[in-house]
Amino acid sequence: MLLPLLASVLIAIPIQTMAQGQDASYNWVGNSISDFINSGDTDMSTVYLYNVGTGKYLNIGSNWGTSVSAYAVGMPVILTANADGTYQIQGSLTTSDGKYLGFPNPPSMPTTQNQPDWDRVYSDRTSANANINWTITETSSGSKTYTLYCYNGSDAVMGGNRYLIVSNKQSSSNRLDLVYPTSTGGYEANAEWKFVTLKDMKDAFKAQFASNESPADATFLVDDQDMNRSNRKVGEWQASGFNYSMNSSYSFDQGASYTYYVGMGNKWTANDDYQRQYGSYWIGSIRNLGNDSHANGTLTQAVTVLKKGWYKLSCDGFCSPGAGSNMKAYLFANAANSTEGRSNVSAELNIFGNDFTYTAADLIKVNVASDVPNESPYIKAAKLFETGAYNNSILVYVPSDNTRLNIGIKVENSTEDLDWTAFDNFQLKYCGDNDMVLDEGQISLEYLSKQELSPSNAYTLILKRTMTPGLWSSITLPVALTAAQFKTAFGDHAKLARLKGQDEDIPTRIDFESVDLSDDGATVIVPSQLYIMQSTRTANVTTGNYSKDLNDHTQITVAAPYFTINNVVLASMPEATFAETPKTTSTEAGSIQFCGTQINQTANFVPAQSYVLGGNNGKWYHTTSALPIKGFRCWIATNTSGASPAKAVTFAIDGKTEGEVTAIQGQELDAQPARTDAAVYNLQGQKVASDALDLDRLPAGIYIVSHRKVAIK
């Protein structure tokens, strides 16, 4: 839901390095309470509770959407000292029930059914309806590590001193539960907390860290990044073109008159069991619902970033066009007062994959307690977002310190009632101010050595590699990419595959196997290894040129479109060309060898009788003569000579035939049209027509045209 976190929100900033970044935990020193309590400096008085045992932070997102949990992103809080030495903790939410952390008073008739309403800490309480006074004790003098408990009365079920502890049970969720025992025994560091100030966050936010390790988290600069329930800073998201209605408890009306909505289909004027069950699933939405004049526009937050350099903006979200709609939705980031292409970027949100169905009535339905068995479309979308299935990300360059960066969602061409754009979980990370350029048009590696790239530093990669979304292309790079980097550049649903060899069951088929992209931290592209890939998005920088100074006082300039990829390391200088170990086949191709080049081979370089992927149509081509090839591309060489026979080799990915094999001649592999004047053969190798244009006159069956199978029905 659109809840502006009090001052901001944060994600763990780690220090241990791994392949191209750091580990997921950061060992904060912490602060003594006296360092920040009652400080007049907002950067000091705003703190985050960091759990020592799990490396996560106190946040919300469980029952009612207001009970606390532990998460990678932290909720900013403010402590107030009471006269008796206890403290009150104010979170980032304000509902009709309050704004402090505490245990709700149990009802006069407590039951098993209503127990979750009072047996845990909620973030929207007052002294009138809860116990909200906390005792905070340092574990040892000077440790700046604390335990926290709240005296919760004498109730037999949840009475006594109840400690704030992260559960030590195994969980598959990225959001952990808390437990509230009467002692810390058996929980070790999961019962220990450090206070991290907003100043700490800003001090840790530095270029050297971002360049040498992994992106420094800047999400704490974004208000209401997680679209939580009833966040007081929801207004930091400015709607232009949309209409909406919000009450004093920061709840939105989902009625048909309103296109901008934050929530999960709940009753917006009161709380009931539907809110209890699904309150953690608030998301942001733009709906059409027959309001074409208010269904297009932008939702923008102006974020003042601290340092110049590259930033990675991400969110969960999808665009769901109704039948007949040409609606598009974008994640965008624009640096104020800059017209550079790299400072004004956007990417289309992932298209909804019809994981569930919905109607206009579903989008406006006010769900009440009796509807608990039925999840609204918003809840279903939120649960999909939790799986990471619809993550979107872009890189943007901010040209100066303390610059306003406008981030948000844009919707255009929405014309159908069922048009729906859903989004949640915005995150912003700083990737430093160093970059490297890889250019497919360079004829030697000299330009790379002149960039003086250090193998111990990470850079934002400016990648000039032409490809068409939705079509298979070959790819090789002199740098490694993780799954997260690959998906950031080429789309969350992009595909990557490596050569496996001859199919065990179909001798005339060469198999590729998909590379698993599910683990964001896993390296999926190894330097100077050979792959084929299918992007799902265009290059994220679409206008302007980018120039980088070289050590000989010259420049290298690449023209848009080009891709940008965060935190990439050039571990060593590559060879200009290379090849895998040959793989033996029993086909007419003989042994095959996957080969690649990191530079533009302007002379005829790819041998005749090779197989290449055409950049303009994603088809496999069989070369009848030697050809040039641009950088960062691959081909499959054979040991044959002479013309290829009718029984052509086919190619498959995970057992599914992809692309077609066609003869090719010419000067540019990425711009070759398929032949249409080739003879037609039957499967016995007999010529049955002189021209492919005669196919429609032939009986139904399977034919060979230019070494590819064609089915006539």
Secondary structure, 3 states (H helix, E strand, C coil): CCCCCCCCCEECCCCCECCCCECCCCCCCCCCHHHHCCCCCHHHHCEEEEECCCCCEEEECCHHHCEEEEECEECCEEEEECCCCCEEEEEEEEECCEEEEEEECCCCCCCCCCHHHCCCCEEEECCCCEECCEEEEECCCCCCCEEEEEECCCCCCCCCEEECEECCCCCCCCCECEECCCCCCCCHHHHCEEEEEHHHHHHHCCHHHHHHCCCEECHHHCCCCCCCCCECCHHHCEEECCCCCECCCCCECCCCCCCEEEECCECCCCCCHHHHHHHHHCEEEEECCCCHHHCCEEEEEEEEECCCEEEEEEEEEEEECCCCCCCEEEEEEEECCCCCHHHEEEEECEECCCCCCCCHHHHHCCECHHHCCCCCHHHHHHHHHHCCCCEEEEEEEECCCCEEEEEEEEEECCCCCCCEEEEEEEEEEECCCCEEEEECCCCCCHHHHCCCCCCCCCEEEEEECCCCCCCEEEECCCCCEEHHHHHHHHCCCCEEEEEEEECCCCCCEEEEEECCCCCCCCEEECCCCCEEEECCCCCCECCCEEEEECCCCCEEEEECCEEEEEEECCCCCCCCEEECCCECCCCCCCCEEEEEECCCEEEEEECCCCEEECCCCCCEEEECCCEEECCCEEEEEECCCCCCCCCCCEEEECCEECCCEEEECCCCHHHCCCCCCCCEEECCCCEEECCHHHHHHCCCEEEEECCEEEEEC
